[in-house]
Amino acid sequence: MAEVLIAPSILSADFAAMGEAVKNLKKWNADWVHCDVMDGEFVPNITFGMPMVEALRRNTDMFLDVHLMIVKPERYVERFVKAGADLVTFHPEASEDAFGTIEKIKAAGAKAGIVLNPDIPCSVAEKFVDKVDLIMLMGVFPGFGGQKFIPEVMDKISELKRMTAGRNVLVELDGGVTTENAPEMVKRGLDVMVAGNAVFKAQDPCEAISRLKSGK
């Protein structure tokens, strides 16, 4: 079984030292950099946009995993790819044309994925499974970091792994990941784990990433 990829959320880093933070992630053996983009409309918080992704790209060659929590993501996906995103994920219900948005992302040269909130059933992903590179589960309702994981989402990892079996589609989880619940996620076959506070607030971030990866 392949080792789970760890994608620390840069939202949990010190905004005054983002360049240093993203360089540290490479030293700590993280795999991806997760960027949470919020518009204050789809979710009740505002974070950052294309300029931040551009700044991160200038400071790292790591894989940039950009999660759009915005209304009508199709308006901006090409600009996020141009800014440096390697993967762009979005919430299908926020888009007026989800399939068209996936096509725009891929045509711009990035990988594309959809995101399912905790109250969205996995069956919603069935019509997208042959079109995307990744399906992300939210372990919390998006908007703010540091929330507790919703236990019912754990079974959805297994459900999505069954759905994607035999396909080149990764399953990612974002929200509420800790070194305590990570082993169960690894056991269920999760491919990519987003961790914010579990990495950036850890006494030893390198050790925390190692523990998350190993599931021990």
C-alpha positions in Angstrom: 0.0 0.0 0.0 1.4 3.4 -1.0 2.2 5.8 1.8 -0.4 8.5 2.4 0.6 12.0 1.0 0.5 14.8 3.6 -0.7 18.2 2.4 -0.3 20.7 5.3 -2.8 23.6 5.0 -0.8 26.9 4.7 -3.8 28.6 6.3 -2.5 27.4 9.6 0.9 29.0 9.1 2.1 32.5 10.1 0.8 34.8 7.4 3.7 37.2 8.1 6.2 34.4 7.2 4.6 32.5 4.4 7.8 32.1 2.3 9.6 30.6 5.3 6.6 28.4 6.1 6.4 26.8 2.7 10.2 26.2 2.7 9.9 24.5 6.1 7.2 22.2 4.7 9.8 20.8 2.3 12.3 20.3 5.1 9.7 18.6 7.2 9.0 16.1 4.4 5.5 17.2 3.5 4.4 16.2 0.1 2.0 18.9 -1.1 1.0 22.4 0.0 -2.7 22.8 0.6 -4.2 26.3 -0.1 -7.7 27.1 1.2 -9.3 29.8 -0.8 -12.5 31.3 0.7 -14.7 34.1 -0.5 -16.9 34.9 2.4 -19.9 33.9 0.4 -19.7 30.1 -0.1 -18.2 29.8 3.4 -18.3 32.3 6.3 -14.6 33.3 6.1 -12.2 35.1 3.7 -8.7 34.0 3.2 -6.6 34.7 0.1 -6.5 34.5 -3.7 -4.3 34.3 -6.7 -1.5 36.6 -5.4 -0.9 34.4 -2.5 -0.7 31.3 -4.7 1.8 33.2 -7.0 3.9 34.1 -3.9 3.9 30.5 -2.7 4.9 29.3 -6.2 7.9 31.7 -6.2 9.1 30.2 -2.9 8.6 26.5 -3.6 8.6 23.8 -6.3 6.2 21.7 -4.2 2.9 20.5 -5.5 0.3 23.2 -4.9 -3.1 21.8 -4.0 -5.6 24.7 -4.3 -9.1 24.2 -2.7 -11.6 26.8 -3.9 -14.4 27.4 -1.5 -16.0 30.1 -3.6 -19.1 30.8 -5.6 -18.8 30.2 -9.4 -15.3 28.9 -9.3 -15.3 28.7 -13.1 -14.7 32.4 -13.1 -11.2 32.0 -11.6 -9.9 28.4 -12.1 -7.7 29.3 -15.1 -6.1 32.2 -13.2 -5.3 30.0 -10.3 -3.6 27.5 -12.6 -1.7 30.4 -14.2 -0.7 31.5 -10.6 0.9 28.1 -10.0 -1.8 25.6 -8.9 -1.0 22.0 -9.8 -4.4 20.8 -8.6 -7.6 22.8 -8.3 -10.6 21.4 -6.4 -14.0 23.0 -6.0 -17.4 22.2 -4.7 -19.8 21.1 -7.5 -22.8 22.8 -5.9 -21.0 26.2 -6.0 -20.6 26.0 -9.8 -23.1 26.7 -12.5 -21.4 24.1 -14.8 -19.3 21.6 -12.8 -18.3 19.5 -15.8 -17.3 22.7 -17.7 -15.2 23.8 -14.7 -13.4 20.5 -14.6 -12.6 20.8 -18.4 -11.4 24.4 -17.8 -9.0 23.3 -15.1 -7.5 20.5 -17.2 -7.3 22.6 -20.4 -5.3 25.1 -18.4 -2.8 22.4 -17.5 -3.7 21.3 -14.0 -5.3 18.3 -12.3 -8.9 18.7 -11.3 -11.0 17.5 -8.3 -14.3 17.9 -6.6 -15.0 18.4 -2.9 -17.8 16.9 -0.8 -19.0 18.6 2.3 -19.9 16.3 5.3 -23.6 16.5 4.5 -23.1 15.6 0.8 -23.4 11.9 0.0 -20.7 10.1 -1.9 -23.2 9.2 -4.5 -22.9 12.8 -5.8 -19.3 11.9 -6.9 -20.4 9.0 -9.1 -21.1 11.2 -12.2 -17.7 12.8 -11.8 -15.5 9.8 -11.0 -14.4 9.3 -14.6 -13.7 13.0 -15.1 -11.6 14.0 -12.1 -8.1 13.2 -10.8 -9.1 13.5 -7.1 -12.2 13.5 -4.8 -11.8 15.3 -1.5 -13.9 14.7 1.6 -14.4 17.5 4.1 -14.0 16.2 7.7 -15.6 19.4 9.0 -17.9 22.0 7.5 -15.5 24.4 5.7 -14.8 27.9 6.9 -12.5 27.7 9.9 -9.5 25.7 10.9 -9.1 23.8 14.1 -12.6 22.2 14.1 -13.2 18.7 15.4 -13.5 15.8 12.9 -17.0 14.6 12.2 -16.7 10.8 12.9 -19.4 9.8 10.3 -17.1 11.0 7.5 -14.7 8.1 8.3 -17.0 5.6 6.5 -17.1 7.8 3.5 -13.4 7.2 3.0 -14.1 3.5 2.5 -17.1 4.2 0.3 -15.1 6.5 -2.0 -12.2 4.0 -2.1 -14.7 1.4 -3.4 -16.1 3.8 -5.9 -12.6 4.7 -7.3 -11.2 1.2 -7.3 -9.5 0.5 -10.6 -9.4 4.2 -11.5 -6.6 6.6 -11.3 -8.4 8.8 -8.8 -7.0 9.9 -5.4 -9.2 10.3 -2.3 -8.2 13.2 -0.1 -9.6 14.4 3.3 -9.5 17.9 4.7 -10.5 19.0 8.2 -10.1 17.7 11.7 -7.1 15.5 11.0 -5.0 14.6 14.0 -2.2 12.1 14.8 -4.9 10.3 16.8 -7.5 9.8 14.0 -4.9 9.5 11.2 -4.2 5.8 11.7 -7.8 4.9 11.0 -7.8 7.0 7.8 -4.6 5.3 6.6 -6.2 1.9 7.4 -9.1 2.8 5.2 -6.8 3.6 2.3 -6.9 7.4 2.3 -4.5 8.8 -0.4 -4.0 12.4 0.6 -4.4 13.9 4.1 -4.7 17.6 4.7 -3.4 18.7 8.1 -3.3 22.2 9.4 -2.9 22.6 13.2 -1.7 19.0 13.4 1.5 20.1 11.6 2.0 23.8 12.2 1.0 23.8 15.9 3.0 20.6 16.6 6.1 20.9 18.9 8.0 18.9 16.2 6.3 19.3 12.8 8.7 16.9 11.1 7.8 14.2 13.6 4.1 15.0 13.3 4.2 14.6 9.5 6.1 11.3 9.9 3.4 10.0 12.3 0.6 11.1 10.0 2.2 9.3 7.0 2.9 6.1 8.8 -0.5 5.9 10.5 1.1 5.0 13.8 
